[in-house]
């Protein structure tokens, strides 16, 4: 496997190179869960949703107050539950 940066690999593909497998470790591929866990471990990203109806925000605020958590924490909890994410394993679906 040859080493290459993502930018250089993209430039090769843009230039018309169709066989780029020499730049990938095909003998030891990572599962998507492992890839996500290894590349995002300890990292966070921002998510901004600007067009949520006020009535939905009101309901979120009600539920957050009921549980004694901020709205943002409630959304994170519900998203994690929905996709089966556990922070202790850092693997979605675990």
N, C-alpha and C positions, 0 to 999 in steps of 0.2 A: 504494500500500500504506500503510495507516494503522499507526502504531506503537501497541503495547499491551503491557502486562506479561502474563506467563503467568497470574498470579493474576486479573487483570481479565478476561482472555479466558475463563478457567474459570468465572468468575462469570456472564458473559454466557450461556455454554452452559447452565449450571445454571439460569439464569432462563428458558430456553426459546428463546433465539435460535438459529435453525438455519442461517443463512447467515453464516458468519464468514470467508469467503474474502477479504474486503477487508483482513484483517489478515495475509495471507500473500502472499509474493512468488511468484506463479504464473508470472511471466515468466522467472524465474531460479531454478528449484528446485535444491536441492542433492541429490546422490546420498547414499545412506545412508553410504557410505564417507567422503565428504567431510565430512558432518555430524559423524560420530564423530571424525574427525581434527581438525576445527576446535574442537569443543566439549570434547574431552578431551586436547588436546595438552599434554603436560607434567604431566598430572594422574594421580593414581592413586586407586584405590578399594580398600576392604578386602573380602575374601571369607572368611567363616567357615563351616566345615562341621563340625558337632559330632557327627555320627553315623557316622563312618568306622570300620569294624571294625579292631580292633587288628592283625589279621593283615595287612590292607592297609597300615596304617601301618608295620608291620615291614618289609614288602616295599619301601615307599617309602624307608625309612631305609637299607635294604640297597643299593638302587640309587643313592641319593644319596651314600652312603659310597664306593661303587664309582667314581663319577664325581668325588668330592672336592668336592661342593657341599652346601649345606644343603638340607634337605627342601623348604623353601619355594621355593628357587631351582629345584629339580628340577620341582616342580609348575608353576611359571611357564614354564619351558622347554617342558615337555610340552604345556601348554595353548596356548602360542604356536605350536608346531609343528602341533598339531591343527587350529587355525583358520587357519593360513597367515599369521600375523601377523609382520611384521618391524618392529622399532623404528626402523629408518632411514627408512622411508617413512611411518610412522604411519598406514598404511592396512591394515585387515584384508583378507586375501585377495590382497595384492600380491606 
